[in-house]
Amino acid sequence: MSITGGDVVDLGRGLYAWLPPKRGWGLANCGLLVSPRGALWIDTPYDPVLAGQFLAESRKRLPDGVSVDRVIVTHANGDHFWGAGVLPDAEIIATREAREHIHYDPTPQQQHALVTGSDPATALGAYLGSHFGVFDWSATEQVMPTTYFTGELELTLGDYPVQVSSLPPAHTAGDLIVHLPVQGAVFSGDIIFSSTARRPGDHPVHWAGPLSNVIDACERVLATGAEVIVPGHGPVLDPAGVREHIGYLAYVRERAHTHHEAGVPAIEAARRVIAEGRYPALGLPERLVVTIGSEYRALDGSETPGVLQLMSEVAAVARETDAARTGEPV
């Protein structure tokens, strides 16, 4: 089984957003900026199949003689990064801090082996198969950025300025945002996971934090004055949608701090926040295990667990949550 299709939204003045056809783990938004003198991507899809679809859609919009020769990576999670292999000659730009997360995550082939080799009878194996089994990294070589920067990076594409700004640790240790002032748009990466009544989204997952940094990054997006915000996942937003998302982040932060102060373990705090059902339209509530765990580590300095341990906890809580909803035994 594979995922096909995706909406290409014309944002004007050579800027497009590619929005995956559904929500879920690994289905990230991407950007294409086109000028008569070049083209670039902002992020890439997760695997070569999806990346090939995005590349085909991109080529339909390129002037004669123009190719996509630059990729700006908002952060180093594979669902925004691993598809760059379909552009083998492109310059890949990331923050210097993104190196840390590249080495934290498994490689594409390690992840493929984990997904296909895990026991589906276990909570982890069933979860990985359900949410990641649609992707194929069996022949995906790990890509690496070719250009690293810190602070601010000013680029131009034809007549279009491209303002790239690194951020303090938030979603990951190496986030950036891309501001396109002529188009009045910002690509936020996973600083923002969006949801609307017409197109519900998922709970965010934040690997680094603290949430105060994520909120500050959202405020930085608003400070650009952009009217169009393309989040890492979910529908395109206006500034009011970003403010609503800040409200969500503030709620999760407050609940995490309250439970931490009361001595509640992080995973139990996640269970309690899920049980409150404050945002019922959002999918994947089990991802609060990761986000609240990150917030706890910011408060007490505890050690960051490995990805496999975190995903095992996520899968266990997902099974519990599903059982509670359906009335079936765990």
C-alpha positions in Angstrom: 0.0 0.0 0.0 1.3 3.5 -0.8 0.1 7.1 -0.5 -0.6 8.9 -3.7 -1.7 12.3 -4.7 -1.5 15.6 -2.9 -2.9 19.1 -3.3 -0.8 21.8 -4.8 -1.9 25.2 -3.6 -0.9 28.2 -5.6 0.1 30.9 -3.1 1.0 33.5 -5.8 4.2 35.0 -7.2 5.8 31.7 -8.0 5.1 30.1 -4.6 3.3 26.8 -4.1 2.5 24.6 -1.1 2.3 20.8 -1.6 -0.2 19.4 1.0 -0.4 15.6 1.5 -3.7 13.9 0.8 -4.3 12.9 4.4 -3.0 13.5 7.9 -0.9 11.2 10.1 2.7 10.5 11.0 5.2 11.4 8.3 2.9 13.4 6.0 4.5 16.8 5.9 3.8 19.9 3.8 6.4 21.1 1.4 7.0 24.3 -0.6 8.1 25.2 -4.1 9.4 28.6 -5.1 9.9 29.2 -8.8 11.5 32.1 -10.7 12.8 32.3 -14.3 16.3 31.9 -13.0 15.8 29.0 -10.6 13.7 27.0 -8.2 13.9 25.7 -4.7 12.1 23.4 -2.3 11.2 24.1 1.3 11.3 20.6 2.8 10.8 17.3 1.1 8.4 14.4 1.4 9.3 11.3 3.5 10.2 8.6 1.0 11.2 8.4 -2.7 7.7 7.6 -3.9 6.1 10.8 -2.3 9.2 12.8 -3.2 8.9 11.7 -6.8 5.3 12.8 -6.9 6.2 16.2 -5.5 9.0 16.5 -8.1 6.6 15.6 -10.9 4.2 18.3 -9.7 7.1 20.8 -9.4 8.3 20.2 -12.9 4.9 21.0 -14.3 5.4 24.5 -12.9 9.0 25.1 -13.9 10.0 27.4 -16.8 12.0 25.8 -19.6 15.5 25.2 -18.6 14.9 25.6 -14.8 15.4 22.8 -12.3 15.0 22.6 -8.6 18.6 23.0 -7.4 18.2 24.0 -3.7 16.4 22.5 -0.7 15.9 24.4 2.5 15.3 21.9 5.4 13.2 23.4 8.2 14.5 20.6 10.6 16.1 17.2 10.3 13.2 14.8 10.9 13.1 12.4 8.0 9.6 13.3 6.9 10.9 16.8 5.9 14.3 15.7 4.7 14.8 12.1 3.4 13.1 12.8 0.1 16.0 15.1 -1.0 17.6 12.1 -2.5 15.4 12.6 -5.6 17.4 15.8 -6.2 21.0 14.4 -6.1 22.7 17.5 -7.3 20.7 20.0 -5.2 22.3 22.1 -2.4 20.7 21.2 0.9 20.6 23.9 3.5 20.0 23.3 7.2 21.0 24.9 10.5 24.2 23.8 12.1 22.2 22.6 15.1 20.3 20.2 12.9 23.3 17.9 12.9 22.4 16.8 16.4 18.9 15.6 15.4 20.2 13.8 12.3 22.4 11.6 14.6 19.5 11.1 17.1 17.1 9.7 14.5 17.6 6.3 12.8 18.8 6.2 9.2 16.1 5.5 6.6 17.2 1.9 6.1 17.3 1.4 9.9 13.8 2.7 10.2 12.7 0.5 7.3 14.1 -2.5 9.0 12.5 -1.6 12.3 9.1 -1.1 10.7 9.1 -4.2 8.6 10.8 -6.4 11.2 8.9 -5.6 14.3 6.4 -8.1 15.7 2.9 -6.9 14.8 1.5 -8.7 17.9 3.3 -6.2 20.1 2.0 -2.7 20.7 5.1 -1.1 19.1 5.1 -3.4 16.1 1.4 -2.9 15.4 1.8 0.9 15.8 4.8 1.1 13.5 3.2 -1.0 10.9 0.0 1.0 11.0 1.5 4.4 10.8 4.8 3.9 9.0 4.2 0.8 6.9 3.0 2.9 4.0 6.5 4.3 3.4 9.3 2.6 1.7 12.9 3.4 2.6 14.4 0.0 1.7 16.7 1.6 -0.9 16.9 5.1 0.6 20.4 6.3 1.3 20.8 8.8 4.1 21.1 12.4 2.8 23.1 15.0 4.5 23.0 18.8 4.2 25.6 20.4 2.1 25.3 23.9 3.6 25.0 24.7 7.3 24.4 28.1 8.8 23.7 29.7 12.2 21.6 32.8 12.9 20.2 34.4 9.7 20.7 33.4 6.1 19.6 35.8 3.3 19.1 34.2 -0.1 17.6 35.4 -3.4 15.8 33.5 -6.1 15.5 35.7 -9.1 13.8 38.8 -7.8 12.5 37.1 -4.7 14.2 37.4 -1.3 14.2 34.3 0.9 14.9 35.0 4.6 15.9 31.9 6.6 16.1 32.2 10.4 17.4 29.6 12.8 15.6 29.1 16.1 16.5 28.0 19.7 15.6 24.4 20.4 11.9 23.9 20.0 10.4 21.1 17.8 13.9 19.8 17.4 17.4 21.1 18.2 17.8 22.6 14.7 14.6 24.3 13.6 14.3 27.2 11.1 11.6 29.2 9.5 11.5 30.6 6.0 10.0 34.0 5.4 9.1 35.0 1.8 8.3 38.7 2.1 7.3 39.3 -1.5 4.7 36.5 -1.2 3.7 37.5 2.3 4.3 33.9 3.5 6.2 31.9 6.1 6.9 28.2 6.1 7.2 27.3 9.8 8.2 23.7 9.7 7.0 21.8 12.7 6.9 24.8 15.0 3.2 24.7 13.9 0.9 21.7 13.4 -2.4 23.1 12.2 -6.0 22.1 12.2 -9.2 23.6 11.0 -12.9 22.6 11.0 -12.7 21.6 7.4 -9.4 19.8 7.7 -8.7 18.5 11.2 -5.1 17.8 12.0 -3.1 15.9 14.6 -1.6 16.7 18.0 1.9 18.2 17.6 4.9 16.2 18.7 7.9 18.1 20.0 11.2 16.3 20.6 13.3 19.1 22.1 11.3 22.0 23.7 10.7 23.6 26.0 7.2 24.7 24.9 8.0 28.3 25.8 10.5 28.2 22.9 7.9 26.7 20.6 5.5 29.5 21.6 8.2 32.1 21.1 8.9 30.7 17.6 5.2 31.0 16.8 5.3 34.7 17.9 8.3 35.2 15.7 6.3 33.9 12.7 3.5 36.4 13.5 6.1 39.2 13.9 7.0 38.8 10.2 3.6 40.2 9.3 3.0 37.4 6.9 -0.7 36.7 6.1 -0.1 33.1 4.9 1.5 30.5 7.1 2.3 27.1 5.9 2.8 24.8 8.9 4.8 21.6 8.9 1.6 19.6 9.0 -2.0 20.5 8.4 -3.8 23.2 6.4 -2.5 26.6 5.5 -3.2 29.2 8.2 -3.7 32.9 8.6 -2.3 34.7 11.7 -5.5 34.0 13.7 -4.9 30.3 13.2 -1.4 30.7 14.6 -2.8 32.5 17.6 -5.2 29.6 18.2 -2.3 27.2 18.0 -0.4 29.2 20.6 -3.4 28.7 22.8 -3.1 25.0 22.4 0.6 25.1 23.3 0.0 27.2 26.3 -2.6 24.7 27.5 -0.3 21.7 27.2 2.5 23.6 28.9 0.3 24.6 31.8 -0.9 21.0 32.3 2.6 19.6 32.1 3.9 22.1 34.7 1.0 21.4 37.0 1.5 17.6 36.9 5.3 18.0 37.2 5.0 20.1 40.3 2.6 17.5 41.8 5.2 14.7 41.2 3.2 12.9 38.5 5.4 10.9 36.1 5.6 12.2 32.6 3.8 9.3 30.9 1.0 9.5 33.5 0.7 13.2 32.9 0.3 12.5 29.2 -2.5 10.0 30.0 -4.3 12.5 32.1 -4.1 15.3 29.5 -5.4 12.9 26.9 -8.3 12.0 29.2 -9.3 15.6 29.6 -10.3 15.5 25.9 -9.7 19.3 25.5 -9.0 19.0 21.7 -11.2 16.1 20.5 -10.8 16.9 16.8 -7.1 16.3 16.9 -5.8 12.9 16.0 -2.8 11.0 17.5 -3.2 12.2 21.1 -0.6 9.6 22.1 2.0 12.1 20.7 1.5 14.0 23.9 3.8 11.4 25.5 6.7 12.9 23.6 5.8 16.5 24.0 5.1 16.3 27.7 8.2 14.2 28.2 10.2 16.9 26.5 8.7 19.6 28.8 9.5 17.5 31.8 13.1 17.2 30.8 13.3 21.0 30.4 12.0 21.3 33.9 14.2 18.7 35.7 17.1 18.1 33.4 16.5 14.4 33.0 18.2 12.5 30.2 16.7 12.2 26.7 15.6 8.6 26.0 16.2 6.9 22.7 13.7 7.1 19.9 12.8 3.4 20.3 11.9 3.8 24.0 9.8 6.9 23.3 8.0 5.2 20.5 7.3 2.2 22.6 5.7 4.5 25.2 3.7 6.2 22.5 2.5 2.9 21.1 1.4 1.6 24.6 -0.5 4.8 25.3 -2.2 4.6 21.9 -3.3 1.1 22.5 -4.7 2.2 25.9 -6.5 5.2 24.4 -8.0 3.1 21.6 -9.2 0.5 24.1 -10.8 3.1 26.3 -12.6 4.5 23.3 -13.9 1.2 22.0 -14.4 -0.6 25.3 -12.1 -3.4 24.3 -9.5 -4.9 26.6 -5.9 -3.7 26.2 
